Amino acid sequence: MNFVQRQKEEERRHILKWLYEAGKALRAKSVRHALSDLGVCSMLWRVFAEHLDYMAREEVIRVFPAGTRNELSEVEQAKFIEQVKSMRYDDAESETVMVRIRQKGIHFIEGNEDGVKGIARE
């Protein structure tokens, strides 16, 4: 495994760990900001959004706009993530992006799910 792949995995692990410890939905911008401020990992918004996209496709997190009453379908979530990837960090819309860990992500973090391949697969 090369350095770039290992770095991506570490960044994804930190995002998942942060969401796991929170135990509730968080603003994506807050997660990215906290990881950067703590010196855990610093990344551009676009890179962060790409991580969210990957983890959403792996079904370990959900990404949705704030104020959503019903869970987005997989297609709606994918379309929303594409919008998120085109946003800039300082755009007002970036304040509305929410993320939460899913049960599959919880099992991954806890290491008790045989069917979860982990975040190394890409």
Residue pairs with C-beta under 8 A, 6 or more apart in sequence:
1 120
5 120
5 122
8 51
8 122
9 119
9 120
10 41
11 41
11 43
11 47
11 51
12 51
12 54
12 55
12 119
13 119
14 35
14 40
14 41
15 31
15 35
15 48
15 51
15 52
15 55
15 61
16 55
16 60
16 61
16 101
16 105
16 108
16 109
16 119
17 109
18 26
18 31
18 34
18 35
19 26
19 31
19 61
19 99
19 100
19 101
19 105
20 101
20 105
20 106
20 109
24 100
25 62
25 64
25 98
25 99
25 100
26 98
26 99
26 100
27 66
27 95
27 97
27 98
27 99
28 48
28 49
28 52
28 63
28 84
28 94
28 97
28 98
28 99
29 89
29 94
29 95
29 97
31 99
32 43
32 45
32 48
32 89
35 41
35 42
35 43
36 42
36 43
43 51
44 89
45 87
45 88
45 89
45 94
46 85
49 81
49 84
49 85
49 87
50 85
52 61
52 63
52 81
52 84
52 99
53 63
53 81
53 84
53 85
54 119
54 122
55 61
55 105
55 119
56 62
56 63
56 77
56 78
56 81
57 78
58 104
58 117
58 119
58 121
59 102
59 104
60 101
60 102
60 104
60 105
60 108
60 116
60 119
61 99
61 100
61 101
61 102
61 105
62 71
62 72
62 77
62 99
62 100
62 102
63 77
63 80
63 81
63 84
63 97
63 98
63 99
64 71
64 72
64 77
64 80
64 98
64 99
65 80
65 96
65 97
65 98
66 95
66 96
66 97
66 98
67 96
68 98
72 80
83 93
84 94
84 97
87 93
87 94
87 97
88 94
101 109
104 113
104 116
107 113
107 116
108 116
108 118
108 119
